[in-house]
Amino acid sequence: MFFTRQKPVKKIMGWRIAPPRITIGAILAALKYIALPLFGGLALLDLLLYLFFQHVLERCYGVLCLLS
């Protein structure tokens, strides 16, 4: 992802230890616990605003209303 100069490999008790890196599991966990709830909350907010504008204010709401 980001191309930087690699750090020198460290040896701990004679063993070469790989540097830390972002894994597929970390990306999936971030999507599961951050992105999915965020998008779900935004979708619910959009639905509530749509229903409020349609039934309470009886006005158009959304991009498709502006285009029609």
KEBA-514821 format. One record per residue: residue in three letters; residue number from 1; x, y, z of N, C-alpha, C in turn. Coordinates in steps of 0.2 Angstrom, whole numbers, always signed. Example, Ala and Ser with C-alpha at 12.3 -4.5 7.8 and 13.67 -1.06 7.14 Angstrom:
% KEBA-514821
ala  1  +66  -28  +39  +62  -22  +39  +66  -16  +39 .
ser  2  +64  -11  +35  +68  -5  +36  +64  +0  +39 .
END
This chain:
% KEBA-514821
met  1  +4  -6  +0  +0  +0  +0  +4  +6  +0 .
phe  2  +8  +7  +5  +12  +13  +6  +19  +11  +5 .
phe  3  +23  +13  +0  +29  +11  -1  +34  +15  +3 .
thr  4  +37  +12  +8  +42  +16  +12  +48  +12  +12 .
arg  5  +53  +15  +15  +60  +11  +15  +59  +6  +21 .
gln  6  +61  -1  +20  +60  -6  +25  +64  -5  +30 .
lys  7  +62  -6  +36  +66  -6  +42  +71  -12  +42 .
pro  8  +76  -12  +45  +81  -17  +46  +78  -23  +50 .
val  9  +79  -29  +48  +76  -35  +51  +80  -36  +58 .
lys  10  +75  -37  +63  +78  -37  +70  +79  -45  +72 .
lys  11  +84  -46  +76  +85  -53  +78  +84  -53  +86 .
ile  12  +79  -58  +88  +78  -58  +95  +80  -65  +97 .
met  13  +85  -66  +101  +87  -73  +103  +89  -77  +97 .
gly  14  +92  -74  +92  +95  -77  +86  +89  -78  +81 .
trp  15  +83  -77  +82  +78  -78  +77  +76  -71  +73 .
arg  16  +76  -72  +67  +74  -66  +63  +66  -65  +64 .
ile  17  +64  -59  +66  +57  -58  +67  +54  -53  +61 .
ala  18  +49  -55  +58  +46  -51  +53  +43  -45  +55 .
pro  19  +43  -40  +52  +40  -33  +54  +33  -34  +54 .
pro  20  +29  -30  +58  +22  -30  +58  +19  -27  +52 .
arg  21  +13  -30  +50  +10  -28  +43  +3  -29  +44 .
ile  22  -1  -25  +40  -8  -26  +40  -10  -32  +36 .
thr  23  -14  -36  +39  -16  -43  +36  -24  -42  +34 .
ile  24  -26  -47  +30  -33  -48  +28  -37  -48  +34 .
gly  25  -36  -51  +39  -40  -52  +45  -41  -45  +48 .
ala  26  -36  -41  +48  -37  -34  +51  -41  -30  +47 .
ile  27  -41  -31  +40  -45  -27  +36  -52  -29  +36 .
leu  28  -53  -36  +37  -60  -38  +38  -63  -36  +45 .
ala  29  -59  -36  +50  -61  -34  +56  -63  -26  +56 .
ala  30  -59  -22  +53  -61  -15  +52  -67  -14  +48 .
leu  31  -68  -18  +43  -75  -18  +39  -81  -20  +44 .
lys  32  -80  -25  +47  -85  -28  +51  -87  -23  +57 .
tyr  33  -82  -21  +60  -84  -17  +66  -84  -9  +66 .
ile  34  -82  -7  +60  -82  +1  +59  -86  +2  +53 .
ala  35  -84  +0  +47  -88  +2  +41  -95  -1  +41 .
leu  36  -96  -7  +42  -103  -10  +42  -108  -6  +46 .
pro  37  -106  -5  +53  -111  -1  +57  -112  +6  +55 .
leu  38  -107  +9  +52  -107  +16  +50  -112  +16  +44 .
phe  39  -111  +12  +39  -115  +12  +33  -122  +10  +35 .
gly  40  -123  +5  +40  -130  +3  +42  -134  +9  +45 .
gly  41  -130  +13  +50  -133  +18  +53  -135  +24  +48 .
leu  42  -131  +25  +43  -132  +30  +38  -138  +28  +34 .
ala  43  -139  +22  +32  -144  +20  +28  -151  +20  +32 .
leu  44  -151  +19  +39  -156  +19  +43  -158  +27  +44 .
leu  45  -154  +31  +44  -155  +38  +45  -158  +41  +38 .
asp  46  -156  +39  +33  -158  +41  +26  -165  +38  +25 .
leu  47  -167  +32  +28  -174  +29  +27  -178  +33  +32 .
leu  48  -176  +35  +38  -180  +39  +42  -182  +46  +39 .
leu  49  -177  +49  +36  -178  +56  +33  -182  +55  +27 .
tyr  50  -182  +50  +23  -186  +49  +18  -193  +49  +20 .
leu  51  -195  +44  +25  -201  +43  +27  -204  +50  +31 .
phe  52  -200  +54  +34  -202  +60  +37  -204  +65  +32 .
phe  53  -200  +66  +27  -201  +70  +21  -208  +68  +17 .
gln  54  -208  +62  +16  -214  +60  +12  -221  +60  +16 .
his  55  -221  +58  +22  -227  +57  +26  -229  +63  +30 .
val  56  -224  +66  +33  -225  +72  +38  -225  +79  +34 .
leu  57  -220  +80  +30  -220  +86  +26  -223  +86  +19 .
glu  58  -224  +80  +17  -227  +79  +10  -223  +83  +5 .
arg  59  -216  +82  +5  -212  +85  +1  -207  +80  -2 .
cys  60  -204  +82  -8  -199  +77  -11  -193  +77  -7 .
tyr  61  -190  +71  -7  -183  +70  -4  -179  +66  -8 .
gly  62  -173  +68  -9  -168  +64  -13  -166  +67  -19 .
val  63  -161  +63  -22  -158  +66  -29  -163  +64  -34 .
leu  64  -166  +59  -34  -171  +57  -40  -177  +62  -40 .
cys  65  -179  +65  -35  -184  +70  -35  -182  +76  -38 .
leu  66  -176  +78  -37  -173  +84  -40  -172  +83  -48 .
leu  67  -171  +77  -50  -170  +75  -57  -176  +75  -61 .
ser  68  -182  +73  -58  -188  +72  -61  -192  +78  -62 .
END
